Amino acid sequence: MDLQHWLGRATHAIQDWADTFGPYRPHPSLQVDDDRFGAVFEEFTARLSDNYPFFHPHYAGQMLKPPHPAAVVGHLTAMLINPNNHALDGGPATAAMEREAVARLATMFGYDTHLGHLTTSGTIANLEALFVARELHPGRGVAHSADAHYTHGRMCHVLGLTSHPVRTDDRGRMDLGALEDVLRTGEVGTVVLTTGTTGLGAIDPVHEVLPMAERHGVRVHVDAAYGGFFTLLAGAEGPEGLPPEPWRAIAGADSIVVDPHKHGLQPYGCGAVLFRDPEVGRFYLHDSPYTYFTSTELHLGEISLECSRAGAAAAALWLTFQLLPPTPDGLGRVLAAGRRAALRWADLIEASDALELYQRPELDIVTYFPAVAPATLTGIDTASARILTDGMTGPDPVFLSTLRADRESFAARHPETFADADGARILRSVLMKPESEDHVEHLHNRLERLAGCA
């Protein structure tokens, strides 16, 4: 795509539409001449250079990447109108696009019926899911993996719910025995399962928890904010294929959260929450004397805790889905490249004398650490921190992130390492850009050199 061409077309298309309503004189208080703007814009773009190159495959740090050009064009085009998807009155076109895009997400997860909408983030989407859980099971708490995103403990506090962290196994997944013990207490009304933890990319066993939850009369919420789109690789052929059982089972969950602004190629912020039972919409019931007046249809603000929401986010997602739909042959091909890259890098690390794999990647997140002698947690922590800094500041820069692994987690995976501290920082790389597949060897060679210097 020629982004400059299509952004130009966007401004012309919206101006042609605006001209159909007749001329008017812009107010002088809003006028800014080009020379004045140019000076400020030069400063603005200079300040934006104080960023990491999220677009480049040598950036293998946090969960950051640029949106697809189609999403950029869709977002900016709709933003010229600036619709508000709180009510049909604020954005009739983008509200329809939101419903269609959300329906495609529901289909991707196997929901036959659904109620859902976009949110500004996965945090707010999870808040909404836990809000509904509280209304359905008042007085009962929420169980979640100890490695689940910290938002669940935080949102439990916001909602006045008791949070029950459940220990994880040696792959970072929720321990089923520990979960059974928590559910026997009768104090839990909802279990949160994570399909793609943000630290390790671990997949909780959804297919094994669902029957357990049913026995105890407990709801199941799946936090697929990071990993949700990997359901497109469930049962796929080739190395990128994932075991289908946990992904197919998501269709039996009561609610799901997924973030299109991660693997859906969207700009921030674009999260989504889905409920299998549309009847939960009754918990959002409210009235607004000045908002809902042009239509008797359901307004998105009537099924959302948020009020104003950018219709541009829905437009961007809708346009992207027309070109790269949430199907194995659409977005699935994008995710497959990142997954193959992670597996390839894991193979290289396992064969390396300078690096050690922390654990085998389940999605596209690779965790590893420098081999040090003697093998101690303090030595690994020091070397990891040095490599992180040297990688960013030296020639031929690479950009990584770190993850703190506690003593118990480290011992479960690497018992030969002497635990002379409570934990250690290890290196973590997120290969969510498909271009990473062509740069794995370069990243690995660079890290081996850095580890040798450390």
C-alpha positions as CSV (number, residue, x, y, z in Angstrom):
1,M,0.0,0.0,0.0
2,D,1.1,3.5,-0.8
3,L,0.2,5.1,2.5
4,Q,0.8,8.7,1.4
5,H,-1.5,8.1,-1.7
6,W,-4.3,6.7,0.4
7,L,-4.1,9.3,3.1
8,G,-4.4,11.9,0.4
9,R,-7.5,10.1,-1.0
10,A,-8.9,10.0,2.5
11,T,-8.8,13.8,2.9
12,H,-10.4,14.2,-0.5
13,A,-13.1,11.7,0.1
14,I,-14.2,13.3,3.4
15,Q,-14.0,16.7,1.9
16,D,-16.3,15.6,-1.0
17,W,-18.8,14.3,1.6
18,A,-18.6,17.4,3.7
19,D,-19.2,19.6,0.7
20,T,-22.6,18.1,0.2
21,F,-23.8,20.0,3.2
22,G,-23.1,23.4,1.8
23,P,-20.4,26.0,2.4
24,Y,-19.7,27.7,5.7
25,R,-16.9,30.0,7.0
26,P,-14.5,28.5,9.4
27,H,-14.2,30.5,12.6
28,P,-11.0,32.7,12.7
29,S,-10.2,31.5,16.2
30,L,-9.3,28.1,14.7
31,Q,-7.0,29.4,12.0
32,V,-3.3,28.5,12.0
33,D,-1.1,29.6,9.1
34,D,1.3,27.1,7.5
35,D,4.4,28.9,8.5
36,R,3.5,28.9,12.2
37,F,2.4,25.3,12.0
38,G,5.5,24.3,10.2
39,A,7.8,25.5,13.0
40,V,5.8,23.7,15.6
41,F,5.5,20.6,13.5
42,E,9.3,20.5,13.1
43,E,9.7,20.5,16.9
44,F,7.0,17.9,17.2
45,T,8.6,15.4,14.7
46,A,12.0,16.0,16.3
47,R,10.5,15.0,19.7
48,L,8.9,11.9,18.2
49,S,12.4,10.7,17.2
50,D,12.8,9.9,21.0
51,N,11.3,6.5,20.4
52,Y,12.4,2.9,19.9
53,P,12.1,1.5,16.4
54,F,9.0,-0.5,17.0
55,F,8.5,-1.1,13.3
56,H,11.9,-2.7,12.8
57,P,12.5,-6.5,13.2
58,H,15.6,-5.6,15.3
59,Y,13.1,-4.4,17.9
60,A,12.3,-7.6,19.8
61,G,11.3,-6.2,23.1
62,Q,7.8,-5.4,24.3
63,M,4.5,-6.1,22.6
64,L,4.7,-3.2,20.3
65,K,4.5,-2.9,16.5
66,P,3.0,-0.5,14.0
67,P,-0.5,-0.9,12.8
68,H,-1.2,-2.1,9.3
69,P,-1.4,0.8,6.7
70,A,-5.0,-0.2,6.1
71,A,-5.8,0.4,9.8
72,V,-3.9,3.8,9.7
73,V,-6.0,4.9,6.7
74,G,-9.2,3.6,8.2
75,H,-8.6,5.3,11.5
76,L,-7.5,8.7,10.1
77,T,-10.2,8.8,7.5
78,A,-13.0,8.2,10.1
79,M,-11.2,10.6,12.6
80,L,-11.8,13.4,10.1
81,I,-15.4,13.0,10.9
82,N,-14.7,12.1,14.6
83,P,-17.7,9.8,15.3
84,N,-18.5,8.7,18.8
85,N,-19.6,5.1,19.0
86,H,-21.4,5.6,22.3
87,A,-24.6,6.1,20.5
88,L,-26.0,5.6,17.0
89,D,-26.6,9.4,17.0
90,G,-22.9,10.0,17.4
91,G,-21.7,7.5,14.8
92,P,-24.2,5.5,12.8
93,A,-21.7,4.3,10.2
94,T,-19.0,3.3,12.5
95,A,-21.4,1.8,15.0
96,A,-22.5,-0.6,12.2
97,M,-18.9,-1.3,11.4
98,E,-18.2,-2.1,15.1
99,R,-21.0,-4.6,15.2
100,E,-19.8,-6.3,12.1
101,A,-16.1,-6.4,13.2
102,V,-17.1,-7.7,16.7
103,A,-19.3,-10.4,15.1
104,R,-16.2,-11.6,13.2
105,L,-14.3,-11.8,16.4
106,A,-17.1,-13.8,18.0
107,T,-17.1,-16.2,15.0
108,M,-13.3,-16.6,15.2
109,F,-13.7,-17.9,18.8
110,G,-16.6,-20.2,17.8
111,Y,-19.5,-18.3,19.5
112,D,-22.9,-19.0,18.0
113,T,-24.5,-16.1,19.9
114,H,-22.8,-13.1,21.5
115,L,-23.0,-9.7,22.9
116,G,-19.9,-7.6,22.7
117,H,-18.2,-4.3,21.8
118,L,-14.9,-2.7,21.4
119,T,-13.1,-1.0,24.3
120,T,-10.2,1.3,24.6
121,S,-8.0,-1.4,26.1
122,G,-7.8,-5.0,27.4
123,T,-7.8,-3.6,30.9
124,I,-11.3,-2.1,30.5
125,A,-12.5,-5.1,28.6
126,N,-11.5,-7.3,31.5
127,L,-13.1,-4.9,33.9
128,E,-16.4,-5.3,32.1
129,A,-16.1,-9.1,32.1
130,L,-15.4,-9.1,35.8
131,F,-18.2,-6.6,36.5
132,V,-20.7,-9.0,34.8
133,A,-19.2,-11.9,36.8
134,R,-19.8,-10.0,40.0
135,E,-23.4,-9.3,39.2
136,L,-24.0,-12.9,38.4
137,H,-22.1,-14.3,41.5
138,P,-22.4,-11.6,44.2
139,G,-20.1,-12.2,47.1
140,R,-17.9,-14.6,45.3
141,G,-14.4,-13.9,44.2
142,V,-12.2,-14.5,41.2
143,A,-9.5,-17.1,40.7
144,H,-6.8,-16.5,38.2
145,S,-3.3,-17.7,37.4
146,A,-0.4,-16.2,39.5
147,D,1.1,-15.4,36.1
148,A,-2.1,-13.7,34.7
149,H,-2.0,-10.1,33.9
150,Y,-1.9,-7.8,37.0
151,T,-5.0,-6.1,35.8
152,H,-7.2,-8.9,37.3
153,G,-6.0,-8.3,40.8
154,R,-6.3,-4.6,40.3
155,M,-9.8,-4.8,38.8
156,C,-10.9,-7.2,41.6
157,H,-9.9,-4.4,44.0
158,V,-11.9,-1.8,42.0
159,L,-15.0,-4.0,42.0
160,G,-14.7,-5.1,45.6
161,L,-14.0,-8.7,44.8
162,T,-11.6,-11.1,46.4
163,S,-8.8,-12.1,44.2
164,H,-7.5,-15.7,44.4
165,P,-4.1,-16.1,42.6
166,V,-3.5,-19.8,41.7
167,R,0.0,-21.1,41.4
168,T,1.4,-22.1,38.0
169,D,3.2,-25.3,36.8
170,D,6.6,-25.5,35.3
171,R,5.4,-24.2,32.0
172,G,3.7,-21.1,33.5
173,R,0.1,-22.5,33.2
174,M,-2.5,-22.6,35.9
175,D,-2.0,-25.6,38.2
176,L,-5.2,-27.7,38.0
177,G,-4.7,-29.3,41.4
178,A,-4.3,-25.9,43.1
179,L,-7.3,-24.5,41.2
180,E,-9.4,-27.5,42.4
181,D,-8.5,-26.7,46.0
182,V,-9.6,-23.1,45.6
183,L,-12.9,-24.0,43.9
184,R,-13.7,-26.5,46.7
185,T,-13.9,-23.5,49.2
186,G,-17.0,-22.2,47.4
187,E,-15.6,-18.7,47.6
188,V,-15.0,-18.4,43.9
189,G,-17.6,-17.4,41.3
190,T,-15.4,-16.9,38.2
191,V,-12.2,-18.5,36.9
192,V,-10.0,-16.3,34.6
193,L,-8.0,-18.4,32.2
194,T,-5.2,-16.8,30.1
195,T,-4.5,-17.9,26.6
196,G,-1.1,-16.2,26.2
197,T,0.4,-14.8,29.4
198,T,2.2,-11.5,28.7
199,G,5.4,-12.8,30.4
200,L,5.9,-16.2,28.8
201,G,3.0,-16.6,26.4
202,A,1.8,-19.6,28.4
203,I,-1.7,-21.1,27.6
204,D,-3.9,-22.2,30.4
205,P,-5.7,-25.5,29.7
206,V,-9.1,-24.2,28.9
207,H,-10.4,-27.6,27.8
208,E,-9.5,-29.1,31.2
209,V,-10.8,-26.3,33.4
210,L,-14.3,-26.0,31.7
211,P,-15.6,-29.3,33.1
212,M,-14.1,-28.5,36.5
213,A,-15.8,-25.1,36.6
214,E,-19.1,-26.6,35.6
215,R,-18.9,-29.1,38.5
216,H,-18.4,-26.2,40.9
217,G,-21.0,-23.9,39.3
218,V,-18.4,-21.3,38.3
219,R,-18.1,-19.0,35.3
220,V,-15.1,-19.1,33.0
221,H,-13.6,-15.9,31.6
222,V,-10.8,-16.2,29.0
223,D,-8.3,-13.4,28.9
224,A,-7.1,-13.7,25.3
225,A,-5.9,-10.1,25.2
226,Y,-2.5,-11.1,23.9
227,G,-2.9,-14.6,22.5
228,G,-6.5,-14.6,21.2
229,F,-5.7,-14.4,17.5
230,F,-3.5,-17.5,17.8
231,T,-6.7,-19.5,17.8
232,L,-6.3,-19.1,14.0
233,L,-3.4,-21.5,14.2
234,A,-5.2,-24.2,16.2
235,G,-4.6,-27.5,14.5
236,A,-2.8,-25.9,11.6
237,E,-0.3,-27.9,9.6
238,G,3.4,-27.1,9.8
239,P,5.6,-26.0,12.8
240,E,3.3,-23.0,13.5
241,G,0.3,-25.3,14.3
242,L,-0.9,-25.2,17.9
243,P,-2.6,-28.0,19.8
244,P,-6.3,-27.4,19.1
245,E,-7.9,-28.5,22.4
246,P,-7.6,-25.3,24.5
247,W,-8.4,-23.0,21.6
248,R,-11.5,-25.0,20.5
249,A,-12.7,-25.0,24.1
250,I,-12.8,-21.2,24.3
251,A,-16.2,-21.4,22.6
252,G,-17.5,-22.8,25.9
253,A,-16.3,-19.9,28.0
254,D,-18.8,-17.4,29.3
255,S,-16.8,-14.3,28.2
256,I,-13.6,-13.5,26.2
257,V,-11.3,-10.5,26.0
258,V,-9.1,-9.9,23.0
259,D,-6.9,-6.9,21.9
260,P,-7.0,-6.1,18.2
261,H,-4.3,-3.5,19.0
262,K,-1.9,-6.4,19.6
263,H,-2.1,-9.1,16.9
264,G,-5.0,-7.6,15.1
265,L,-2.7,-5.0,13.5
266,Q,-4.6,-2.0,15.0
267,P,-3.4,1.2,16.6
268,Y,-3.9,1.7,20.3
269,G,-6.5,1.6,21.8
270,C,-8.6,-1.2,20.5
271,G,-9.7,-3.9,22.9
272,A,-12.8,-6.1,22.8
273,V,-15.0,-8.0,25.2
274,L,-17.4,-10.7,24.2
275,F,-20.1,-12.5,26.2
276,R,-21.6,-15.8,25.0
277,D,-25.0,-15.0,26.6
278,P,-26.5,-11.8,25.2
279,E,-28.8,-11.6,28.2
280,V,-26.0,-10.2,30.3
281,G,-26.7,-6.9,28.6
282,R,-29.3,-6.4,31.4
283,F,-26.5,-5.5,33.8
284,Y,-25.6,-2.5,31.7
285,L,-29.2,-1.2,31.6
286,H,-29.4,2.6,32.0
287,D,-31.0,5.5,30.3
288,S,-29.7,8.8,29.0
289,P,-32.2,11.6,28.5
290,Y,-30.2,13.3,25.8
291,T,-28.2,10.6,24.1
292,Y,-30.4,7.9,22.5
293,F,-33.0,9.7,20.4
294,T,-32.7,8.9,16.7
295,S,-33.1,5.1,16.8
296,T,-34.9,2.5,18.9
297,E,-32.1,0.0,18.0
298,L,-29.6,-1.0,20.6
299,H,-26.9,1.6,21.1
300,L,-23.4,0.4,21.9
301,G,-23.4,2.7,24.9
302,E,-26.2,0.6,26.3
303,I,-23.8,-2.5,26.6
304,S,-20.7,-0.7,27.7
305,L,-19.3,0.8,30.9
306,E,-17.4,3.3,28.8
307,C,-19.3,6.3,27.4
308,S,-17.4,8.1,24.6
309,R,-15.4,5.7,22.4
310,A,-13.7,6.6,19.1
311,G,-15.7,5.4,16.1
312,A,-12.3,5.6,14.3
313,A,-11.2,2.5,16.1
314,A,-14.1,0.5,14.8
315,A,-13.5,1.9,11.3
316,A,-9.9,0.9,11.3
317,L,-10.7,-2.6,12.5
318,W,-13.5,-3.0,10.0
319,L,-11.4,-1.9,7.0
320,T,-8.5,-4.2,8.1
321,F,-10.8,-7.2,8.4
322,Q,-12.0,-6.6,4.8
323,L,-8.4,-7.2,3.6
324,L,-6.9,-9.4,6.3
325,P,-9.9,-11.2,7.9
326,P,-9.6,-13.1,11.2
327,T,-9.3,-16.4,9.4
328,P,-6.4,-18.9,9.0
329,D,-5.7,-17.6,5.5
330,G,-5.9,-14.0,6.6
331,L,-4.5,-12.9,9.9
332,G,-3.4,-16.5,10.5
333,R,-0.6,-16.1,8.0
334,V,0.7,-13.1,9.9
335,L,0.8,-14.9,13.2
336,A,2.2,-18.0,11.7
337,A,5.4,-16.1,10.7
338,G,6.0,-14.8,14.2
339,R,5.4,-18.3,15.7
340,R,7.8,-19.9,13.2
341,A,10.4,-17.2,14.1
342,A,10.0,-17.9,17.8
343,L,10.4,-21.7,17.3
344,R,13.5,-21.2,15.1
345,W,15.1,-18.9,17.6
346,A,14.4,-21.4,20.4
347,D,16.2,-24.1,18.3
348,L,19.2,-21.8,17.8
349,I,19.3,-21.0,21.5
350,E,19.2,-24.6,22.5
351,A,22.2,-25.3,20.3
352,S,24.1,-22.3,21.7
353,D,26.9,-22.3,24.2
354,A,26.4,-18.6,25.0
355,L,22.6,-18.6,25.7
356,E,20.2,-20.9,27.4
357,L,16.4,-21.2,26.8
358,Y,14.3,-20.4,29.8
359,Q,11.4,-22.4,28.5
360,R,10.1,-23.5,25.1
361,P,7.9,-20.8,23.5
362,E,4.2,-21.6,23.1
363,L,3.3,-18.6,21.0
364,D,5.8,-15.9,19.7
365,I,7.5,-14.9,23.0
366,V,11.0,-16.3,23.5
367,T,12.6,-16.2,27.0
368,Y,16.3,-17.0,27.5
369,F,19.3,-16.0,29.5
370,P,23.1,-15.8,29.1
371,A,25.1,-18.8,30.1
372,V,27.3,-17.7,33.0
373,A,29.9,-19.6,35.1
374,P,29.2,-20.3,37.9
375,A,25.5,-20.6,37.1
376,T,23.9,-18.4,39.7
377,L,20.8,-16.2,39.8
378,T,22.9,-13.1,40.6
379,G,25.2,-13.8,37.7
380,I,22.4,-14.3,35.3
381,D,20.6,-11.2,36.5
382,T,23.7,-9.0,36.1
383,A,24.5,-10.4,32.7
384,S,21.0,-10.0,31.4
385,A,20.9,-6.4,32.5
386,R,24.2,-5.7,30.8
387,I,23.1,-7.3,27.6
388,L,19.8,-5.3,27.6
389,T,21.7,-2.0,27.8
390,D,24.6,-2.9,25.5
391,G,22.2,-4.2,22.9
392,M,20.4,-0.9,22.7
393,T,23.4,1.4,22.9
394,G,26.1,-0.4,20.9
395,P,26.6,-0.6,17.1
396,D,24.0,-2.7,15.2
397,P,21.4,-2.2,18.0
398,V,18.9,-4.8,19.0
399,F,16.1,-4.0,21.4
400,L,15.0,-6.6,24.0
401,S,13.1,-6.7,27.3
402,T,13.6,-8.5,30.5
403,L,11.3,-10.6,32.7
404,R,11.9,-11.3,36.4
405,A,11.7,-15.0,37.2
406,D,11.5,-15.8,40.9
407,R,13.6,-18.5,42.6
408,E,10.9,-21.2,42.6
409,S,10.1,-20.7,38.9
410,F,13.7,-20.8,38.0
411,A,14.3,-23.9,40.0
412,A,11.4,-25.7,38.3
413,R,13.0,-25.2,34.9
414,H,16.7,-25.0,35.7
415,P,17.4,-26.8,39.0
416,E,21.1,-26.8,38.3
417,T,21.3,-23.0,38.7
418,F,22.4,-22.0,42.2
419,A,19.6,-19.9,43.8
420,D,21.7,-17.3,45.6
421,A,18.9,-14.7,45.3
422,D,15.1,-14.4,45.3
423,G,15.1,-14.3,41.5
424,A,16.8,-13.0,38.4
425,R,16.1,-11.0,35.3
426,I,16.1,-13.0,32.1
427,L,15.8,-11.8,28.5
428,R,12.5,-11.8,26.7
429,S,11.8,-11.1,23.1
430,V,8.4,-10.7,21.5
431,L,8.5,-11.7,17.8
432,M,5.0,-10.4,16.8
433,K,6.1,-8.7,13.6
434,P,6.1,-11.2,10.7
435,E,9.3,-9.7,9.4
436,S,11.0,-11.3,12.4
437,E,11.0,-14.6,10.5
438,D,13.7,-13.2,8.2
439,H,15.8,-11.7,11.0
440,V,16.0,-14.5,13.6
441,E,19.5,-15.5,12.7
442,H,20.8,-11.9,12.8
443,L,19.2,-11.4,16.2
444,H,20.6,-14.7,17.5
445,N,24.2,-13.9,16.3
446,R,24.0,-10.5,17.8
447,L,22.9,-11.9,21.1
448,E,25.6,-14.5,21.1
449,R,28.2,-11.8,20.6
450,L,26.7,-9.7,23.4
451,A,26.5,-12.7,25.7
452,G,30.2,-13.4,25.0
453,C,31.1,-9.9,26.0
454,A,29.1,-10.1,29.1
